[in-house]
Protein backbone atom coordinates (compact mmCIF):
# COMPACT_ATOMS: atom_id res chain seq x y z
CA UNK A 1 0.00 0.00 0.00
CA UNK A 2 1.13 3.55 -0.66
CA UNK A 3 -0.18 6.39 1.47
CA UNK A 4 0.41 10.09 1.68
CA UNK A 5 1.19 12.10 4.82
CA UNK A 6 0.39 15.80 4.27
CA UNK A 7 1.07 18.14 7.20
CA UNK A 8 0.32 21.71 6.26
CA UNK A 9 -0.13 25.30 7.37
CA UNK A 10 -2.72 27.51 5.71
CA UNK A 11 -2.97 31.22 6.46
CA UNK A 12 -6.11 33.22 5.72
CA UNK A 13 -5.67 36.47 3.76
CA UNK A 14 -7.03 38.50 6.70
CA UNK A 15 -5.07 36.70 9.47
CA UNK A 16 -3.36 39.51 11.39
CA UNK A 17 -1.49 37.04 13.62
CA UNK A 18 1.04 36.21 10.88
CA UNK A 19 3.37 38.49 8.89
CA UNK A 20 1.69 40.14 5.90
CA UNK A 21 3.84 38.29 3.35
CA UNK A 22 2.50 34.93 4.61
CA UNK A 23 -1.18 35.85 4.52
CA UNK A 24 -3.28 33.94 2.03
CA UNK A 25 -0.74 31.16 1.39
CA UNK A 26 -0.49 27.50 2.23
CA UNK A 27 2.62 25.47 2.93
CA UNK A 28 2.54 21.69 2.79
CA UNK A 29 5.28 19.10 2.97
CA UNK A 30 4.05 15.82 1.58
CA UNK A 31 5.57 12.37 2.00
CA UNK A 32 4.63 9.25 0.07
CA UNK A 33 5.11 6.07 2.10
CA UNK A 34 5.26 2.51 0.79
CA UNK A 35 4.05 -0.01 3.37
CA UNK A 36 4.68 -3.73 2.85
CA UNK A 37 4.62 -6.87 4.98
CA UNK A 38 8.36 -6.33 5.53
CA UNK A 39 8.19 -2.70 6.68
CA UNK A 40 7.94 0.73 5.14
CA UNK A 41 9.90 3.10 2.92
CA UNK A 42 9.58 6.86 2.57
CA UNK A 43 9.52 7.25 -1.22
CA UNK A 44 10.03 11.00 -1.00
CA UNK A 45 12.89 10.97 1.53
CA UNK A 46 15.40 12.31 -1.02
CA UNK A 47 13.48 15.50 -1.79
CA UNK A 48 14.59 18.90 -0.44
CA UNK A 49 13.01 19.97 2.88
CA UNK A 50 14.40 23.27 4.09
CA UNK A 51 13.66 26.58 2.38
CA UNK A 52 17.30 26.87 1.27
CA UNK A 53 17.25 23.35 -0.20
CA UNK A 54 13.98 24.00 -2.06
CA UNK A 55 15.23 27.32 -3.45
CA UNK A 56 18.49 25.73 -4.62
CA UNK A 57 16.59 22.87 -6.26
CA UNK A 58 14.22 25.31 -7.99
CA UNK A 59 17.19 27.34 -9.28
CA UNK A 60 18.75 24.17 -10.73
CA UNK A 61 15.60 22.94 -12.49
CA UNK A 62 14.71 26.41 -13.78
CA UNK A 63 18.01 26.55 -15.61
PDB file with SEQRES, HELIX, SHEET and CRYST1 records, atoms N, CA, C and O in Angstrom:
SEQRES   1 A   63  UNK UNK UNK UNK UNK UNK UNK UNK UNK UNK UNK UNK UNK          
SEQRES   2 A   63  UNK UNK UNK UNK UNK UNK UNK UNK UNK UNK UNK UNK UNK          
SEQRES   3 A   63  UNK UNK UNK UNK UNK UNK UNK UNK UNK UNK UNK UNK UNK          
SEQRES   4 A   63  UNK UNK UNK UNK UNK UNK UNK UNK UNK UNK UNK UNK UNK          
SEQRES   5 A   63  UNK UNK UNK UNK UNK UNK UNK UNK UNK UNK UNK                  
HELIX    1 AA1 UNK A   20  UNK A   22  5                                   3    
HELIX    2 AA2 UNK A   51  UNK A   62  1                                  12    
SHEET    1 AA1 3 UNK A   2  UNK A  10  0                                        
SHEET    2 AA1 3 UNK A  26  UNK A  36 -1                                        
SHEET    3 AA1 3 UNK A  39  UNK A  42 -1                                        
CRYST1    1.000    1.000    1.000  90.00  90.00  90.00 P 1           1          
ATOM      1  N   UNK A   1       0.844  -1.164   0.000  1.00  0.00           N  
ATOM      2  CA  UNK A   1       0.000   0.000   0.000  1.00  0.00           C  
ATOM      3  C   UNK A   1       0.893   1.232   0.000  1.00  0.00           C  
ATOM      4  O   UNK A   1       1.959   1.243   0.616  1.00  0.00           O  
ATOM      5  N   UNK A   2       0.449   2.256  -0.692  1.00  0.00           N  
ATOM      6  CA  UNK A   2       1.133   3.548  -0.664  1.00  0.00           C  
ATOM      7  C   UNK A   2       0.172   4.561  -0.074  1.00  0.00           C  
ATOM      8  O   UNK A   2      -0.990   4.631  -0.474  1.00  0.00           O  
ATOM      9  N   UNK A   3       0.655   5.344   0.874  1.00  0.00           N  
ATOM     10  CA  UNK A   3      -0.178   6.386   1.472  1.00  0.00           C  
ATOM     11  C   UNK A   3       0.586   7.694   1.532  1.00  0.00           C  
ATOM     12  O   UNK A   3       1.815   7.730   1.466  1.00  0.00           O  
ATOM     13  N   UNK A   4      -0.171   8.754   1.660  1.00  0.00           N  
ATOM     14  CA  UNK A   4       0.406  10.094   1.681  1.00  0.00           C  
ATOM     15  C   UNK A   4       0.201  10.724   3.049  1.00  0.00           C  
ATOM     16  O   UNK A   4      -0.887  10.648   3.620  1.00  0.00           O  
ATOM     17  N   UNK A   5       1.250  11.345   3.572  1.00  0.00           N  
ATOM     18  CA  UNK A   5       1.186  12.105   4.819  1.00  0.00           C  
ATOM     19  C   UNK A   5       1.370  13.566   4.425  1.00  0.00           C  
ATOM     20  O   UNK A   5       2.382  13.919   3.819  1.00  0.00           O  
ATOM     21  N   UNK A   6       0.402  14.421   4.764  1.00  0.00           N  
ATOM     22  CA  UNK A   6       0.394  15.801   4.267  1.00  0.00           C  
ATOM     23  C   UNK A   6       0.213  16.839   5.374  1.00  0.00           C  
ATOM     24  O   UNK A   6      -0.847  17.460   5.452  1.00  0.00           O  
ATOM     25  N   UNK A   7       1.215  17.045   6.234  1.00  0.00           N  
ATOM     26  CA  UNK A   7       1.067  18.136   7.196  1.00  0.00           C  
ATOM     27  C   UNK A   7       1.110  19.484   6.470  1.00  0.00           C  
ATOM     28  O   UNK A   7       1.850  19.648   5.500  1.00  0.00           O  
ATOM     29  N   UNK A   8       0.331  20.423   6.933  1.00  0.00           N  
ATOM     30  CA  UNK A   8       0.323  21.711   6.255  1.00  0.00           C  
ATOM     31  C   UNK A   8      -0.097  22.855   7.149  1.00  0.00           C  
ATOM     32  O   UNK A   8      -0.736  22.663   8.183  1.00  0.00           O  
ATOM     33  N   UNK A   9       0.276  24.046   6.730  1.00  0.00           N  
ATOM     34  CA  UNK A   9      -0.130  25.297   7.373  1.00  0.00           C  
ATOM     35  C   UNK A   9      -0.808  26.152   6.318  1.00  0.00           C  
ATOM     36  O   UNK A   9      -0.280  26.326   5.220  1.00  0.00           O  
ATOM     37  N   UNK A  10      -1.967  26.680   6.644  1.00  0.00           N  
ATOM     38  CA  UNK A  10      -2.719  27.510   5.713  1.00  0.00           C  
ATOM     39  C   UNK A  10      -3.110  28.796   6.421  1.00  0.00           C  
ATOM     40  O   UNK A  10      -3.751  28.765   7.471  1.00  0.00           O  
ATOM     41  N   UNK A  11      -2.722  29.927   5.845  1.00  0.00           N  
ATOM     42  CA  UNK A  11      -2.971  31.225   6.462  1.00  0.00           C  
ATOM     43  C   UNK A  11      -4.029  31.972   5.667  1.00  0.00           C  
ATOM     44  O   UNK A  11      -3.922  32.103   4.448  1.00  0.00           O  
ATOM     45  N   UNK A  12      -5.039  32.457   6.351  1.00  0.00           N  
ATOM     46  CA  UNK A  12      -6.107  33.219   5.717  1.00  0.00           C  
ATOM     47  C   UNK A  12      -5.589  34.598   5.300  1.00  0.00           C  
ATOM     48  O   UNK A  12      -4.696  35.141   5.950  1.00  0.00           O  
ATOM     49  N   UNK A  13      -6.133  35.163   4.236  1.00  0.00           N  
ATOM     50  CA  UNK A  13      -5.672  36.470   3.759  1.00  0.00           C  
ATOM     51  C   UNK A  13      -5.827  37.590   4.790  1.00  0.00           C  
ATOM     52  O   UNK A  13      -5.087  38.573   4.750  1.00  0.00           O  
ATOM     53  N   UNK A  14      -6.777  37.448   5.708  1.00  0.00           N  
ATOM     54  CA  UNK A  14      -7.028  38.497   6.702  1.00  0.00           C  
ATOM     55  C   UNK A  14      -6.512  38.140   8.097  1.00  0.00           C  
ATOM     56  O   UNK A  14      -6.927  38.746   9.085  1.00  0.00           O  
ATOM     57  N   UNK A  15      -5.599  37.150   8.182  1.00  0.00           N  
ATOM     58  CA  UNK A  15      -5.067  36.705   9.472  1.00  0.00           C  
ATOM     59  C   UNK A  15      -3.982  37.669   9.939  1.00  0.00           C  
ATOM     60  O   UNK A  15      -2.863  37.643   9.426  1.00  0.00           O  
ATOM     61  N   UNK A  16      -4.304  38.504  10.891  1.00  0.00           N  
ATOM     62  CA  UNK A  16      -3.362  39.514  11.394  1.00  0.00           C  
ATOM     63  C   UNK A  16      -2.337  38.951  12.378  1.00  0.00           C  
ATOM     64  O   UNK A  16      -1.468  39.681  12.856  1.00  0.00           O  
ATOM     65  N   UNK A  17      -2.437  37.652  12.682  1.00  0.00           N  
ATOM     66  CA  UNK A  17      -1.485  37.044  13.623  1.00  0.00           C  
ATOM     67  C   UNK A  17      -0.216  36.549  12.937  1.00  0.00           C  
ATOM     68  O   UNK A  17       0.710  36.096  13.611  1.00  0.00           O  
ATOM     69  N   UNK A  18      -0.157  36.628  11.610  1.00  0.00           N  
ATOM     70  CA  UNK A  18       1.042  36.213  10.879  1.00  0.00           C  
ATOM     71  C   UNK A  18       1.557  37.402  10.060  1.00  0.00           C  
ATOM     72  O   UNK A  18       0.791  38.314   9.750  1.00  0.00           O  
ATOM     73  N   UNK A  19       2.837  37.399   9.711  1.00  0.00           N  
ATOM     74  CA  UNK A  19       3.370  38.493   8.895  1.00  0.00           C  
ATOM     75  C   UNK A  19       2.596  38.640   7.578  1.00  0.00           C  
ATOM     76  O   UNK A  19       2.103  37.655   7.029  1.00  0.00           O  
ATOM     77  N   UNK A  20       2.497  39.833   7.096  1.00  0.00           N  
ATOM     78  CA  UNK A  20       1.693  40.138   5.903  1.00  0.00           C  
ATOM     79  C   UNK A  20       2.095  39.290   4.690  1.00  0.00           C  
ATOM     80  O   UNK A  20       1.233  38.870   3.919  1.00  0.00           O  
ATOM     81  N   UNK A  21       3.388  39.040   4.517  1.00  0.00           N  
ATOM     82  CA  UNK A  21       3.840  38.288   3.349  1.00  0.00           C  
ATOM     83  C   UNK A  21       3.404  36.822   3.364  1.00  0.00           C  
ATOM     84  O   UNK A  21       3.471  36.151   2.335  1.00  0.00           O  
ATOM     85  N   UNK A  22       2.961  36.319   4.515  1.00  0.00           N  
ATOM     86  CA  UNK A  22       2.499  34.927   4.609  1.00  0.00           C  
ATOM     87  C   UNK A  22       0.984  34.800   4.499  1.00  0.00           C  
ATOM     88  O   UNK A  22       0.465  33.690   4.384  1.00  0.00           O  
ATOM     89  N   UNK A  23       0.284  35.897   4.534  1.00  0.00           N  
ATOM     90  CA  UNK A  23      -1.184  35.846   4.518  1.00  0.00           C  
ATOM     91  C   UNK A  23      -1.687  35.352   3.169  1.00  0.00           C  
ATOM     92  O   UNK A  23      -1.209  35.770   2.115  1.00  0.00           O  
ATOM     93  N   UNK A  24      -2.658  34.456   3.229  1.00  0.00           N  
ATOM     94  CA  UNK A  24      -3.279  33.939   2.029  1.00  0.00           C  
ATOM     95  C   UNK A  24      -2.515  32.814   1.341  1.00  0.00           C  
ATOM     96  O   UNK A  24      -2.843  32.449   0.212  1.00  0.00           O  
ATOM     97  N   UNK A  25      -1.494  32.255   2.010  1.00  0.00           N  
ATOM     98  CA  UNK A  25      -0.737  31.165   1.392  1.00  0.00           C  
ATOM     99  C   UNK A  25      -0.902  29.885   2.189  1.00  0.00           C  
ATOM    100  O   UNK A  25      -1.350  29.898   3.336  1.00  0.00           O  
ATOM    101  N   UNK A  26      -0.535  28.798   1.569  1.00  0.00           N  
ATOM    102  CA  UNK A  26      -0.487  27.505   2.234  1.00  0.00           C  
ATOM    103  C   UNK A  26       0.873  26.883   2.014  1.00  0.00           C  
ATOM    104  O   UNK A  26       1.481  27.046   0.957  1.00  0.00           O  
ATOM    105  N   UNK A  27       1.347  26.167   3.022  1.00  0.00           N  
ATOM    106  CA  UNK A  27       2.622  25.469   2.934  1.00  0.00           C  
ATOM    107  C   UNK A  27       2.369  24.025   3.342  1.00  0.00           C  
ATOM    108  O   UNK A  27       1.838  23.755   4.419  1.00  0.00           O  
ATOM    109  N   UNK A  28       2.756  23.102   2.467  1.00  0.00           N  
ATOM    110  CA  UNK A  28       2.541  21.692   2.789  1.00  0.00           C  
ATOM    111  C   UNK A  28       3.783  20.911   2.395  1.00  0.00           C  
ATOM    112  O   UNK A  28       4.339  21.107   1.315  1.00  0.00           O  
ATOM    113  N   UNK A  29       4.208  20.032   3.275  1.00  0.00           N  
ATOM    114  CA  UNK A  29       5.282  19.095   2.974  1.00  0.00           C  
ATOM    115  C   UNK A  29       4.640  17.718   2.934  1.00  0.00           C  
ATOM    116  O   UNK A  29       4.069  17.254   3.921  1.00  0.00           O  
ATOM    117  N   UNK A  30       4.741  17.080   1.792  1.00  0.00           N  
ATOM    118  CA  UNK A  30       4.046  15.820   1.578  1.00  0.00           C  
ATOM    119  C   UNK A  30       5.046  14.688   1.461  1.00  0.00           C  
ATOM    120  O   UNK A  30       6.062  14.814   0.778  1.00  0.00           O  
ATOM    121  N   UNK A  31       4.757  13.583   2.127  1.00  0.00           N  
ATOM    122  CA  UNK A  31       5.567  12.371   2.000  1.00  0.00           C  
ATOM    123  C   UNK A  31       4.696  11.256   1.458  1.00  0.00           C  
ATOM    124  O   UNK A  31       3.525  11.134   1.817  1.00  0.00           O  
ATOM    125  N   UNK A  32       5.283  10.439   0.587  1.00  0.00           N  
ATOM    126  CA  UNK A  32       4.631   9.247   0.070  1.00  0.00           C  
ATOM    127  C   UNK A  32       5.327   8.044   0.693  1.00  0.00           C  
ATOM    128  O   UNK A  32       6.537   7.873   0.548  1.00  0.00           O  
ATOM    129  N   UNK A  33       4.555   7.211   1.388  1.00  0.00           N  
ATOM    130  CA  UNK A  33       5.113   6.069   2.104  1.00  0.00           C  
ATOM    131  C   UNK A  33       4.636   4.768   1.476  1.00  0.00           C  
ATOM    132  O   UNK A  33       3.448   4.599   1.203  1.00  0.00           O  
ATOM    133  N   UNK A  34       5.567   3.853   1.250  1.00  0.00           N  
ATOM    134  CA  UNK A  34       5.262   2.511   0.785  1.00  0.00           C  
ATOM    135  C   UNK A  34       5.270   1.598   2.001  1.00  0.00           C  
ATOM    136  O   UNK A  34       6.267   1.526   2.720  1.00  0.00           O  
ATOM    137  N   UNK A  35       4.165   0.900   2.234  1.00  0.00           N  
ATOM    138  CA  UNK A  35       4.055  -0.009   3.372  1.00  0.00           C  
ATOM    139  C   UNK A  35       3.876  -1.425   2.834  1.00  0.00           C  
ATOM    140  O   UNK A  35       2.967  -1.690   2.048  1.00  0.00           O  
ATOM    141  N   UNK A  36       4.751  -2.329   3.265  1.00  0.00           N  
ATOM    142  CA  UNK A  36       4.679  -3.730   2.850  1.00  0.00           C  
ATOM    143  C   UNK A  36       4.672  -4.622   4.077  1.00  0.00           C  
ATOM    144  O   UNK A  36       4.769  -4.138   5.205  1.00  0.00           O  
ATOM    145  N   UNK A  37       4.557  -5.921   3.862  1.00  0.00           N  
ATOM    146  CA  UNK A  37       4.624  -6.870   4.981  1.00  0.00           C  
ATOM    147  C   UNK A  37       5.969  -6.818   5.690  1.00  0.00           C  
ATOM    148  O   UNK A  37       6.072  -7.176   6.863  1.00  0.00           O  
ATOM    149  N   UNK A  38       7.011  -6.367   4.970  1.00  0.00           N  
ATOM    150  CA  UNK A  38       8.365  -6.327   5.533  1.00  0.00           C  
ATOM    151  C   UNK A  38       8.738  -5.006   6.188  1.00  0.00           C  
ATOM    152  O   UNK A  38       9.811  -4.897   6.780  1.00  0.00           O  
ATOM    153  N   UNK A  39       7.866  -3.994   6.092  1.00  0.00           N  
ATOM    154  CA  UNK A  39       8.193  -2.699   6.681  1.00  0.00           C  
ATOM    155  C   UNK A  39       7.667  -1.559   5.840  1.00  0.00           C  
ATOM    156  O   UNK A  39       6.642  -1.683   5.171  1.00  0.00           O  
ATOM    157  N   UNK A  40       8.376  -0.448   5.880  1.00  0.00           N  
ATOM    158  CA  UNK A  40       7.937   0.726   5.137  1.00  0.00           C  
ATOM    159  C   UNK A  40       9.153   1.453   4.555  1.00  0.00           C  
ATOM    160  O   UNK A  40      10.287   1.274   5.000  1.00  0.00           O  
ATOM    161  N   UNK A  41       8.869   2.284   3.541  1.00  0.00           N  
ATOM    162  CA  UNK A  41       9.905   3.096   2.918  1.00  0.00           C  
ATOM    163  C   UNK A  41       9.298   4.451   2.578  1.00  0.00           C  
ATOM    164  O   UNK A  41       8.212   4.529   2.003  1.00  0.00           O  
ATOM    165  N   UNK A  42       9.998   5.501   2.935  1.00  0.00           N  
ATOM    166  CA  UNK A  42       9.575   6.857   2.575  1.00  0.00           C  
ATOM    167  C   UNK A  42      10.071   7.127   1.161  1.00  0.00           C  
ATOM    168  O   UNK A  42      11.261   7.360   0.951  1.00  0.00           O  
ATOM    169  N   UNK A  43       9.152   7.095   0.183  1.00  0.00           N  
ATOM    170  CA  UNK A  43       9.519   7.251  -1.217  1.00  0.00           C  
ATOM    171  C   UNK A  43       9.991   8.657  -1.552  1.00  0.00           C  
ATOM    172  O   UNK A  43      10.662   8.860  -2.563  1.00  0.00           O  
ATOM    173  N   UNK A  44       9.653   9.618  -0.726  1.00  0.00           N  
ATOM    174  CA  UNK A  44      10.032  11.005  -0.996  1.00  0.00           C  
ATOM    175  C   UNK A  44      11.144  11.495  -0.075  1.00  0.00           C  
ATOM    176  O   UNK A  44      11.350  12.702   0.056  1.00  0.00           O  
ATOM    177  N   UNK A  45      11.852  10.588   0.553  1.00  0.00           N  
ATOM    178  CA  UNK A  45      12.894  10.965   1.527  1.00  0.00           C  
ATOM    179  C   UNK A  45      14.027  11.778   0.911  1.00  0.00           C  
ATOM    180  O   UNK A  45      14.669  12.558   1.613  1.00  0.00           O  
ATOM    181  N   UNK A  46      14.287  11.613  -0.386  1.00  0.00           N  
ATOM    182  CA  UNK A  46      15.398  12.314  -1.019  1.00  0.00           C  
ATOM    183  C   UNK A  46      15.086  13.712  -1.497  1.00  0.00           C  
ATOM    184  O   UNK A  46      15.965  14.387  -2.031  1.00  0.00           O  
ATOM    185  N   UNK A  47      13.855  14.167  -1.321  1.00  0.00           N  
ATOM    186  CA  UNK A  47      13.477  15.499  -1.793  1.00  0.00           C  
ATOM    187  C   UNK A  47      13.941  16.583  -0.823  1.00  0.00           C  
ATOM    188  O   UNK A  47      14.104  16.314   0.368  1.00  0.00           O  
ATOM    189  N   UNK A  48      14.157  17.810  -1.317  1.00  0.00           N  
ATOM    190  CA  UNK A  48      14.590  18.902  -0.436  1.00  0.00           C  
ATOM    191  C   UNK A  48      13.517  19.239   0.593  1.00  0.00           C  
ATOM    192  O   UNK A  48      12.325  19.108   0.312  1.00  0.00           O  
ATOM    193  N   UNK A  49      13.932  19.671   1.781  1.00  0.00           N  
ATOM    194  CA  UNK A  49      13.006  19.967   2.881  1.00  0.00           C  
ATOM    195  C   UNK A  49      13.072  21.410   3.359  1.00  0.00           C  
ATOM    196  O   UNK A  49      12.041  22.054   3.549  1.00  0.00           O  
ATOM    197  N   UNK A  50      14.272  21.912   3.550  1.00  0.00           N  
ATOM    198  CA  UNK A  50      14.402  23.272   4.086  1.00  0.00           C  
ATOM    199  C   UNK A  50      14.157  24.290   2.977  1.00  0.00           C  
ATOM    200  O   UNK A  50      14.223  23.958   1.793  1.00  0.00           O  
ATOM    201  N   UNK A  51      13.878  25.520   3.365  1.00  0.00           N  
ATOM    202  CA  UNK A  51      13.658  26.580   2.376  1.00  0.00           C  
ATOM    203  C   UNK A  51      14.886  26.756   1.484  1.00  0.00           C  
ATOM    204  O   UNK A  51      14.748  26.926   0.273  1.00  0.00           O  
ATOM    205  N   UNK A  52      16.071  26.717   2.063  1.00  0.00           N  
ATOM    206  CA  UNK A  52      17.299  26.866   1.272  1.00  0.00           C  
ATOM    207  C   UNK A  52      17.455  25.724   0.265  1.00  0.00           C  
ATOM    208  O   UNK A  52      17.847  25.951  -0.880  1.00  0.00           O  
ATOM    209  N   UNK A  53      17.148  24.494   0.696  1.00  0.00           N  
ATOM    210  CA  UNK A  53      17.248  23.350  -0.204  1.00  0.00           C  
ATOM    211  C   UNK A  53      16.236  23.451  -1.342  1.00  0.00           C  
ATOM    212  O   UNK A  53      16.566  23.157  -2.491  1.00  0.00           O  
ATOM    213  N   UNK A  54      15.013  23.862  -1.033  1.00  0.00           N  
ATOM    214  CA  UNK A  54      13.979  23.998  -2.058  1.00  0.00           C  
ATOM    215  C   UNK A  54      14.355  25.090  -3.051  1.00  0.00           C  
ATOM    216  O   UNK A  54      14.209  24.902  -4.259  1.00  0.00           O  
ATOM    217  N   UNK A  55      14.838  26.229  -2.557  1.00  0.00           N  
ATOM    218  CA  UNK A  55      15.233  27.319  -3.445  1.00  0.00           C  
ATOM    219  C   UNK A  55      16.395  26.913  -4.350  1.00  0.00           C  
ATOM    220  O   UNK A  55      16.407  27.253  -5.533  1.00  0.00           O  
ATOM    221  N   UNK A  56      17.364  26.194  -3.804  1.00  0.00           N  
ATOM    222  CA  UNK A  56      18.493  25.731  -4.621  1.00  0.00           C  
ATOM    223  C   UNK A  56      18.021  24.741  -5.673  1.00  0.00           C  
ATOM    224  O   UNK A  56      18.476  24.795  -6.815  1.00  0.00           O  
ATOM    225  N   UNK A  57      17.125  23.847  -5.313  1.00  0.00           N  
ATOM    226  CA  UNK A  57      16.586  22.869  -6.258  1.00  0.00           C  
ATOM    227  C   UNK A  57      15.813  23.582  -7.367  1.00  0.00           C  
ATOM    228  O   UNK A  57      15.968  23.255  -8.544  1.00  0.00           O  
ATOM    229  N   UNK A  58      14.984  24.552  -6.992  1.00  0.00           N  
ATOM    230  CA  UNK A  58      14.220  25.308  -7.989  1.00  0.00           C  
ATOM    231  C   UNK A  58      15.148  26.066  -8.946  1.00  0.00           C  
ATOM    232  O   UNK A  58      14.872  26.140 -10.143  1.00  0.00           O  
ATOM    233  N   UNK A  59      16.235  26.622  -8.431  1.00  0.00           N  
ATOM    234  CA  UNK A  59      17.190  27.339  -9.278  1.00  0.00           C  
ATOM    235  C   UNK A  59      17.842  26.374 -10.276  1.00  0.00           C  
ATOM    236  O   UNK A  59      18.070  26.735 -11.431  1.00  0.00           O  
ATOM    237  N   UNK A  60      18.141  25.150  -9.828  1.00  0.00           N  
ATOM    238  CA  UNK A  60      18.753  24.174 -10.731  1.00  0.00           C  
ATOM    239  C   UNK A  60      17.795  23.739 -11.822  1.00  0.00           C  
ATOM    240  O   UNK A  60      18.189  23.665 -12.986  1.00  0.00           O  
ATOM    241  N   UNK A  61      16.555  23.450 -11.483  1.00  0.00           N  
ATOM    242  CA  UNK A  61      15.603  22.943 -12.492  1.00  0.00           C  
ATOM    243  C   UNK A  61      15.099  24.049 -13.406  1.00  0.00           C  
ATOM    244  O   UNK A  61      14.660  23.768 -14.521  1.00  0.00           O  
ATOM    245  N   UNK A  62      15.152  25.304 -12.959  1.00  0.00           N  
ATOM    246  CA  UNK A  62      14.712  26.413 -13.782  1.00  0.00           C  
ATOM    247  C   UNK A  62      15.756  26.800 -14.828  1.00  0.00           C  
ATOM    248  O   UNK A  62      15.474  27.533 -15.775  1.00  0.00           O  
ATOM    249  N   UNK A  63      16.948  26.295 -14.631  1.00  0.00           N  
ATOM    250  CA  UNK A  63      18.007  26.548 -15.612  1.00  0.00           C  
ATOM    251  C   UNK A  63      18.759  27.757 -15.281  1.00  0.00           C  
ATOM    252  O   UNK A  63      19.689  28.121 -16.001  1.00  0.00           O  
TER     253      UNK A  63                                                      
END                                                                             
